[in-house]
């Protein structure tokens, strides 16, 4: 991770925070889909090489979690 890139740091902070929210929600509700989605968002915010890639991955994860929860998983 390039710590001199402020866009990457800000995106990592935002998506990591949202991922922690999903993770805690999934753990408290005992629902595996938001729990795994949050964990993947945290990992994506750590390993993504650019803010755009990170944002696209995390948005896709959010849509995936929403659709899976809506279907009853």
DOSE-491367 format. One record per residue: residue number from 1; x, y, z of N, C-alpha, C in turn; residue in three letters. Coordinates in Angstrom, 2 decimals, decimal comma, always signed. Layout:
BEGIN
+-----+---------+---------+---------+---------+----------+---------+---------+---------+---------+-----+
:   n :  n_east : n_north :    n_up : ca_east : ca_north :   ca_up :  c_east : c_north :    c_up : res :
+-----+---------+---------+---------+---------+----------+---------+---------+---------+---------+-----+
: NUM :       X :       Y :       Z :       X :        Y :       Z :       X :       Y :       Z : ALA :
...
+-----+---------+---------+---------+---------+----------+---------+---------+---------+---------+-----+
***
This chain:
BEGIN
+-----+---------+---------+---------+---------+----------+---------+---------+---------+---------+-----+
:   n :  n_east : n_north :    n_up : ca_east : ca_north :   ca_up :  c_east : c_north :    c_up : res :
+-----+---------+---------+---------+---------+----------+---------+---------+---------+---------+-----+
:   1 :   +0,85 :   -1,17 :   +0,00 :   +0,00 :    +0,00 :   +0,00 :   +0,89 :   +1,24 :   +0,00 : UNK :
:   2 :   +0,57 :   +2,17 :   -0,86 :   +1,32 :    +3,42 :   -0,97 :   +0,76 :   +4,42 :   +0,03 : UNK :
:   3 :   +1,49 :   +4,66 :   +1,12 :   +0,98 :    +5,53 :   +2,18 :   +1,05 :   +7,01 :   +1,83 : UNK :
:   4 :   +1,70 :   +7,37 :   +0,72 :   +1,74 :    +8,77 :   +0,32 :   +0,56 :   +9,16 :   -0,56 : UNK :
:   5 :   -0,23 :   +8,21 :   -0,99 :   -1,40 :    +8,48 :   -1,83 :   -2,61 :   +8,74 :   -0,93 : UNK :
:   6 :   -3,01 :   +9,99 :   -0,83 :   -4,11 :   +10,34 :   +0,07 :   -5,45 :   +9,79 :   -0,39 : UNK :
:   7 :   -5,66 :   +9,69 :   -1,70 :   -6,92 :    +9,12 :   -2,20 :   -7,07 :   +7,67 :   -1,78 : UNK :
:   8 :   -5,98 :   +6,93 :   -1,87 :   -6,01 :    +5,52 :   -1,48 :   -6,25 :   +5,39 :   +0,02 : UNK :
:   9 :   -5,62 :   +6,23 :   +0,82 :   -5,82 :    +6,18 :   +2,26 :   -7,25 :   +6,53 :   +2,65 : UNK :
:  10 :   -7,82 :   +7,54 :   +2,03 :   -9,19 :    +7,94 :   +2,33 :  -10,19 :   +6,86 :   +1,91 : UNK :
:  11 :   -9,99 :   +6,31 :   +0,72 :  -10,87 :    +5,23 :   +0,26 :  -10,75 :   +4,01 :   +1,17 : UNK :
:  12 :   -9,54 :   +3,70 :   +1,60 :   -9,33 :    +2,57 :   +2,50 :  -10,03 :   +2,80 :   +3,83 : UNK :
:  13 :   -9,97 :   +4,01 :   +4,34 :  -10,65 :    +4,34 :   +5,60 :  -12,16 :   +4,19 :   +5,46 : UNK :
:  14 :  -12,71 :   +4,72 :   +4,38 :  -14,16 :    +4,67 :   +4,18 :  -14,64 :   +3,23 :   +3,98 : UNK :
:  15 :  -14,02 :   +2,50 :   +3,06 :  -14,48 :    +1,13 :   +2,76 :  -14,17 :   +0,17 :   +3,89 : UNK :
:  16 :  -13,06 :   +0,38 :   +4,58 :  -12,76 :    -0,45 :   +5,75 :  -13,77 :   -0,23 :   +6,86 : UNK :
:  17 :  -14,19 :   +1,02 :   +7,06 :  -15,19 :    +1,32 :   +8,09 :  -16,55 :   +0,71 :   +7,74 : UNK :
:  18 :  -16,93 :   +0,79 :   +6,49 :  -18,19 :    +0,17 :   +6,06 :  -18,09 :   -1,35 :   +6,22 : UNK :
:  19 :  -16,94 :   -1,91 :   +5,88 :  -16,72 :    -3,35 :   +6,04 :  -16,81 :   -3,78 :   +7,50 : UNK :
:  20 :  -16,27 :   -2,98 :   +8,41 :  -16,36 :    -3,29 :   +9,84 :  -17,82 :   -3,25 :  +10,28 : UNK :
:  21 :  -18,57 :   -2,29 :   +9,75 :  -20,00 :    -2,21 :  +10,07 :  -20,75 :   -3,46 :   +9,61 : UNK :
:  22 :  -20,48 :   -3,90 :   +8,40 :  -21,10 :    -5,14 :   +7,90 :  -20,68 :   -6,33 :   +8,76 : UNK :
:  23 :  -19,40 :   -6,39 :   +9,11 :  -18,87 :    -7,49 :   +9,90 :  -19,56 :   -7,56 :  +11,27 : UNK :
:  24 :  -19,66 :   -6,43 :  +11,95 :  -20,29 :    -6,40 :  +13,27 :  -21,78 :   -6,71 :  +13,17 : UNK :
:  25 :  -22,44 :   -6,16 :  +12,15 :  -23,86 :    -6,45 :  +11,95 :  -24,09 :   -7,94 :  +11,73 : UNK :
:  26 :  -23,28 :   -8,54 :  +10,86 :  -23,42 :    -9,97 :  +10,59 :  -23,16 :  -10,83 :  +11,81 : UNK :
:  27 :  -22,20 :  -10,42 :  +12,61 :  -21,88 :   -11,19 :  +13,83 :  -23,01 :  -11,09 :  +14,84 : UNK :
:  28 :  -23,55 :   -9,89 :  +15,04 :  -24,62 :    -9,71 :  +16,03 :  -25,93 :  -10,34 :  +15,60 : UNK :
:  29 :  -26,21 :  -10,30 :  +14,30 :  -27,45 :   -10,89 :  +13,79 :  -27,29 :  -12,38 :  +13,48 : UNK :
:  30 :  -26,09 :  -12,89 :  +13,64 :  -25,74 :   -14,28 :  +13,33 :  -26,13 :  -14,62 :  +11,90 : UNK :
:  31 :  -25,77 :  -13,72 :  +10,99 :  -26,00 :   -13,89 :   +9,56 :  -24,65 :  -13,97 :   +8,85 : UNK :
:  32 :  -24,42 :  -15,04 :   +8,16 :  -23,11 :   -15,30 :   +7,57 :  -22,82 :  -14,40 :   +6,36 : UNK :
:  33 :  -23,84 :  -14,02 :   +5,60 :  -23,62 :   -13,24 :   +4,37 :  -23,04 :  -11,86 :   +4,67 : UNK :
:  34 :  -23,64 :  -11,04 :   +5,56 :  -23,02 :    -9,75 :   +5,85 :  -21,67 :   -9,90 :   +6,56 : UNK :
:  35 :  -21,53 :  -10,94 :   +7,36 :  -20,27 :   -11,18 :   +8,06 :  -19,13 :  -11,42 :   +7,08 : UNK :
:  36 :  -19,36 :  -12,30 :   +6,12 :  -18,32 :   -12,58 :   +5,12 :  -18,14 :  -11,38 :   +4,19 : UNK :
:  37 :  -19,23 :  -10,70 :   +3,83 :  -19,11 :    -9,51 :   +2,99 :  -18,28 :   -8,43 :   +3,66 : UNK :
:  38 :  -18,50 :   -8,22 :   +4,95 :  -17,70 :    -7,25 :   +5,69 :  -16,25 :   -7,64 :   +5,78 : UNK :
:  39 :  -15,99 :   -8,90 :   +6,00 :  -14,61 :    -9,40 :   +6,06 :  -13,91 :   -9,22 :   +4,72 : UNK :
:  40 :  -14,60 :   -9,50 :   +3,63 :  -14,02 :    -9,30 :   +2,30 :  -13,78 :   -7,83 :   +1,98 : UNK :
:  41 :  -14,66 :   -6,96 :   +2,47 :  -14,45 :    -5,53 :   +2,26 :  -13,23 :   -5,02 :   +3,02 : UNK :
:  42 :  -13,04 :   -5,54 :   +4,24 :  -11,86 :    -5,16 :   +5,02 :  -10,60 :   -5,62 :   +4,30 : UNK :
:  43 :  -10,61 :   -6,85 :   +3,80 :   -9,45 :    -7,38 :   +3,08 :   -9,20 :   -6,60 :   +1,79 : UNK :
:  44 :  -10,28 :   -6,27 :   +1,07 :  -10,13 :    -5,50 :   -0,17 :   -9,57 :   -4,12 :   +0,10 : UNK :
:  45 :   -9,97 :   -3,51 :   +1,21 :   -9,45 :    -2,17 :   +1,51 :   -7,98 :   -2,21 :   +1,89 : UNK :
:  46 :   -7,49 :   -3,37 :   +2,27 :   -6,08 :    -3,50 :   +2,63 :   -5,21 :   -3,85 :   +1,42 : UNK :
:  47 :   -5,71 :   -4,71 :   +0,53 :   -4,89 :    -5,24 :   -0,55 :   -5,09 :   -4,57 :   -1,91 : UNK :
:  48 :   -6,09 :   -3,74 :   -2,08 :   -6,33 :    -3,11 :   -3,39 :   -5,22 :   -2,14 :   -3,73 : UNK :
:  49 :   -4,90 :   -2,06 :   -5,01 :   -3,76 :    -1,25 :   -5,45 :   -4,12 :   +0,20 :   -5,76 : UNK :
:  50 :   -5,39 :   +0,48 :   -5,98 :   -5,80 :    +1,86 :   -6,25 :   -7,18 :   +2,11 :   -5,64 : UNK :
:  51 :   -7,49 :   +3,38 :   -5,48 :   -8,77 :    +3,75 :   -4,88 :   -9,94 :   +3,34 :   -5,78 : UNK :
:  52 :   -9,76 :   +3,43 :   -7,08 :  -10,83 :    +3,05 :   -8,01 :  -11,11 :   +1,56 :   -7,95 : UNK :
:  53 :  -10,07 :   +0,75 :   -7,97 :  -10,23 :    -0,70 :   -7,89 :  -10,90 :   -1,09 :   -6,57 : UNK :
:  54 :  -10,43 :   -0,48 :   -5,49 :  -11,00 :    -0,75 :   -4,18 :  -12,48 :   -0,38 :   -4,14 : UNK :
:  55 :  -12,83 :   +0,76 :   -4,68 :  -14,21 :    +1,20 :   -4,67 :  -15,10 :   +0,28 :   -5,50 : UNK :
:  56 :  -14,61 :   -0,14 :   -6,65 :  -15,40 :    -1,06 :   -7,49 :  -15,60 :   -2,41 :   -6,81 : UNK :
:  57 :  -14,56 :   -2,93 :   -6,20 :  -14,67 :    -4,21 :   -5,49 :  -15,67 :   -4,10 :   -4,34 : UNK :
:  58 :  -15,54 :   -3,05 :   -3,55 :  -16,42 :    -2,90 :   -2,39 :  -17,86 :   -2,62 :   -2,79 : UNK :
:  59 :  -18,06 :   -1,86 :   -3,86 :  -19,43 :    -1,65 :   -4,34 :  -20,04 :   -2,96 :   -4,83 : UNK :
:  60 :  -19,26 :   -3,76 :   -5,52 :  -19,75 :    -5,06 :   -5,97 :  -20,09 :   -5,96 :   -4,78 : UNK :
:  61 :  -19,27 :   -5,92 :   -3,75 :  -19,56 :    -6,71 :   -2,54 :  -20,83 :   -6,24 :   -1,85 : UNK :
:  62 :  -21,03 :   -4,93 :   -1,80 :  -22,25 :    -4,40 :   -1,18 :  -23,49 :   -4,83 :   -1,96 : UNK :
:  63 :  -23,43 :   -4,77 :   -3,28 :  -24,56 :    -5,20 :   -4,10 :  -24,80 :   -6,70 :   -3,92 : UNK :
:  64 :  -23,71 :   -7,47 :   -3,90 :  -23,84 :    -8,92 :   -3,70 :  -24,46 :   -9,26 :   -2,37 : UNK :
:  65 :  -24,03 :   -8,61 :   -1,31 :  -24,61 :    -8,85 :   +0,03 :  -26,08 :   -8,48 :   +0,03 : UNK :
:  66 :  -26,39 :   -7,34 :   -0,56 :  -27,81 :    -6,90 :   -0,59 :  -28,67 :   -7,92 :   -1,33 : UNK :
:  67 :  -28,22 :   -8,37 :   -2,48 :  -29,02 :    -9,32 :   -3,26 :  -29,16 :  -10,67 :   -2,53 : UNK :
:  68 :  -28,08 :  -11,14 :   -1,91 :  -28,15 :   -12,41 :   -1,20 :  -29,07 :  -12,34 :   +0,02 : UNK :
:  69 :  -29,00 :  -11,23 :   +0,76 :  -29,86 :   -11,06 :   +1,93 :  -31,32 :  -10,94 :   +1,49 : UNK :
:  70 :  -31,53 :  -10,24 :   +0,37 :  -32,90 :   -10,08 :   -0,15 :  -33,49 :  -11,43 :   -0,57 : UNK :
:  71 :  -32,65 :  -12,34 :   -1,05 :  -33,12 :   -13,68 :   -1,46 :  -33,32 :  -14,60 :   -0,26 : UNK :
:  72 :  -32,88 :  -14,19 :   +0,92 :  -33,14 :   -14,98 :   +2,11 :  -31,95 :  -15,74 :   +2,65 : UNK :
:  73 :  -30,75 :  -15,45 :   +2,19 :  -29,58 :   -16,16 :   +2,70 :  -29,06 :  -15,55 :   +3,94 : UNK :
+-----+---------+---------+---------+---------+----------+---------+---------+---------+---------+-----+
***
